[in-house]
Amino acid sequence: MSIFRVLDSILPALLATLLLTILPVSHSSAAEIAPGLRTALQHTSAEQRVDIILILDAAQEVPDFVRQRSVKTRASLARDLRARARGNEAPLVAFLQRRGITDLQSLWLIDGLAFRATPAQIAELQTLVEVRALHLDEFAEPPPVEPSFAHNSPGWNIARVGAPQLWEQGFTGAGQVVAIIDTGVDLSHPLLGSRWRGGANSWFDPFDGTVEPSDFVEGQGLAHGTAVAGVVAAGDGLGVAPGAQWIAARIFHPERQTRTSHIIAALQWALDPDGDPTTDDAPQAVNNSWGLTTQDSCNTVYRPAVQALKAAGIAVVFAAGNAGPDEATSESPANYSESYAVGATDSLNRIAPFSARGPSACDGGIYPDVTAPGVSIVTTDIGGEFVSASGTSFAAPHVAGVMLLLMEAFADATVAEIEEALRASAIDRGPAGPDNSFGHGLISASVAYEYLDFTPVPELLAPANSAVIAGSEVTLAWRQPPDSFGEPVANRVMVALDAEFSHPLEVVAAADALQPGLPGGGGGVLPAMVGLAMAGIACRRRLRLLPAVLVLGLLLSCSGGGGDGNSGDFLVESDNGLIFVVDEDVDPEIIEGEDPEQRTLTLTGLAGGATYYWKVTAENARGSLRESDVRSFALE
């Protein structure tokens, strides 16, 4: 046998061994072959190529990736996701090119690639590469629209979700942006055109590469994306958030079929619309009035994309689907735990017969999350016209719009807090408590606002009002319940010599101790000791230095004396978030309290014969303030 025949016989094995060193075999189980791809392979000949999506990074989900890199902004998340994909894809791309697979689409948002492969190549990929899953890059159809037999008056749905109450307070969604992932949006509509953000980063068309938004009338007689956009942001009382702006991505085409990879590309665009990860031009919310038509199944191909958008602080709203009234008709991606699924109700607050029912096929949880009006909704249509439409497609944008109102009202609120506020404040319908028809209930913007705004008023406990205290020490005690989410509320204690607090006392740093200024100005100062009683904190635990975010300040200042507090002082925070000014030579201590909501402040060295006034303000994490009543005490 010649050397060439020997090489010819062993060369394939040598190449496979080399590739195994470049692309390590997973030491766990083989990659998942999604059900849709498995079915397609059963009907595919050995020579045929199948459109697939390969997802890498099997051991790491997007939230873990974010935490490991301490990603702080949406822009940096987009940058790091791109870098992750480049690093992970490089050896795989080389491998595929050796197999003659060169037409590759990078889906960096999900750490994946879209391409065509034969059944044998798919089987090889399943074992060669560290792959999370292999999915069919399947076709998707535009969402169905239900017939609208009743013609309700325009705007009834907007009033039903409580949007006008927030408008009256000045919140219209100004400064917020929603992405409409749909058929497109008619830019020429007079109630929508002026609300488009504009520019090269506000429209995405993966089919034709057009530069301005447009829409088309699909087989069901309306321009679907235009109708959805109208519910979110149209003027003249038709949209929930008329002060918001919209951007849009086309995922359905009038003449060309849509694939999963088109939709993932649109979601990818939403995270970084201008393609420049150094800028943050992503929307605050993404509305998805579409879904896969297979009911009671969990297709996870979109899940990394939804996870990434949520990790970036973007609300991701989905229509629950129109497969009702049967139970167990949830659909993906709406039934992911990261998605916010919306069912539909009518003008009598009844669940729409077509609205999909739970439980979720992905985790068995309540489905949908909430409901909103979705029957006979008057909204915008192509050519400046209007249409009455029904479907969960038109329930979802009510929720997206309310989220924009709340985001404007509470700039510091997280998406998770807004989602929870909408669930907790929803008006219960059907059986008591959450159920798999109404979810947590019918949304209410005004009640959700109150939920987010709620900060319990501090209850002053001691000393009693107008109490006369013997000696020069007094302990102020108050009770501070948590906010709506059960989170601690920050307090600010103010003490003054007059009930108007025109000259409050301030704790300032001195050479050796905390010192409050004495009344009368100019004179000397007496030492003050601060003791803070908080439940759950070990007795005599040292405070830790955190000169960053001021969670709680104790303002005890006087118009004269006491110093300016600018020399030799720094901020100190306890583990429960209490901060005040101390001198670096002082070692304050936290003393454990019996009541988990009780807090105390002990002051010594106060002036005998003086009357002091005190009060406590409370502020939750979203900046909502409440203030206690005013009490006084006098020293003998």
Buried (B, 14 or more C-beta within 10 A) or exposed (E): EEEEEEEEEEEEEEEEEEBEEEBEEBEEEEBBBBBBBEEBBEEBEEEEBBBBBBBBBBEBBBEEBBEEBEBEEBBBBBBBBBEBBEEBBEBBBEBBEEBEBEEBBBBBBBBBBBBBBBBEBBBBBBEBBBBBBBBBBBEBEBBBBBEBEEEBEBBEBBEBBBBBBBBEEEBBBBEBBBBBBBBBBBBBBEBBBEBBBBEEBBBBBBBEEEEEBBBBBBEBEBBBBBBBBBBBBBBEBBBBBBBBBBBBBBBBBBEEEBBBBBBBBBBBBBBBBBEEBEBBBBBBBBBBBBBBEBBBBBBBBBBBBBBBBBBBBBBBBBBBBBBBEEEBBBBBBBBBEBBBBBBBBBBEBBBBEBBBBBBBBBEEBBBBBBBBBBBBBBBBBBEEEBBBBBBBBBBBBBBBBBBBBBBBBBEEBEBEBBBBBBBBBBBEBBEEEBBBBBBBBBBBBBBBBBBBBBBBBBBBBBBEEEEEBEEBBBBBBBBBBBBBBEEBBBBBBBBBBEEEBEBBBBBBBBEEBBBBBBBEEEEEBBEBBBBBBBEEBEEEBEBEEBEEEBBBBBBBBBBEBBBEBEEEBEBBBBBBBBBBBBBEEBEBBBBEBEEEBBBBBBBBBBBEEEBBBBBBBBBBBBEBEBBBEBBBBBBE
